[in-house]
Amino acid sequence: VQLVESGGGLVQAGDSLRLSCAASGSTFSFNSMGWHRQAPGNEREVVAFITSDGGHSNYADSVKGRFTISRDNAKNTMYLQMNDLTPEDTAVYYCSGWITPDESYWGQGTQVTVSS
């Protein structure tokens, strides 16, 4: 299984970006998928998670109301719509896919940089 993120870039504060995470290499569906981020000098943190059917999601307090996670199982793709970005959102963003709590797959990350 391979996960590939895309959609990162350099934007200004207040702008929006949509990240994509495309899964390939297998026909099974992840039970849950998530977005994480890691800023320089910080530990990796959870941004958002979504269940297999997309019916339930949860978010870190820092992004609630600004970010929206979604997935299209037919396309094996997950998204993160990020609105009203701030410099504090600057980080490398990673997607993850979870078969079980002990079996997960990760992408290589995409850089998001927000200038003030």
N, C-alpha and C positions, 0 to 999 in steps of 0.2 A: 504494500500500500504506500502510495506517495501523496503527500499534501503539498500544494504549491500555492503560496500567497502572492497576490498582486494588488496593485492599486495604491501603494504608498507613494509619497512624494513630499515636496516642499510646498507648504501653503502658508497663508497669513492667518493670524488670529481672527476667529469669526467665520472662517471658511469651512467647507465640508469636504469630506472624502468618503469614498466607498471602497472598502477592502473586500477582496474575494479570496476564497480558499477552495481550490479545485482538488478533488480526490480522484485518484486513478489507481489502477492495479488490482482491483478486487470488485466483486459484485455485491458484497455485503454492505449493509448500512451501519454506520456507527450508531450506538445507542445514544450517545450525546456528543456534542461538539462544542468547542470553546475557543475564545480569543483570549490571548494573554499579551502582556507587554513588559518590556524591560528597558528602563532608562539607564543611562550611564551611571555606574556607581550604585545602582539600586538592584534589589532582587526582582526576579520575574514575578509579576502579579496577575491575578485573574481579572479580566475585563468583563467577560460575559460568557454565559453558557446557554445552550439550547438543547431541548430533548429531541429524540429521534423523529417525532412527527411534527416538530416545530410548535407544539401546543403550549410549551412552557419554557420560559426563559428567566434568567436572573442576571443582575448587573452589579458591578461594584458601585458603591455609593458615589464615587467620584465621576461616574459617567452616566448615572441615571438621568433620564430626561433629555440627554443629548445623543446617546448612541443607541442604535437598534440592531439587534442580531437577528438574522433570518437564515433559512436554508431552503434549497430547492433539491429535494432528493432525486428527482428525475434527471437533474443535471449534475448530481454529485457535487454540489457547490454550496458553500456557506458564505454569508456576507456579513459585513459590519458597516452599517451606515453611521458615519461620525459627523455630527453637526456642531456648530458653534465651538470649533476647536480652539484650544488655548495652548500656550507654550508648555504648560504642564503635561500635555498629552504627547509631547515629543518622546518617542521611544521606538524600539524595534517591536513590531507586532507579529505574534506567532499564532497560528491556528493549531488546534489539537483535535484529534478524533479518538473517542473512547469506545472500545469494544466491551471491556469490563473495567472495574477500578484498577486492575493490575496490568491491563494491556492497552496501551495508547500509542498513537502515532502523532508526529509533530512535523510541521513545515520548517523551512529554513529561515523564515522571517522576512518582513518587509519594513523598510525604514519610513517612519512618518516624522516629519520635522515641521513644527509650527513656529513661525517667526512672529514677534510682537510688533 
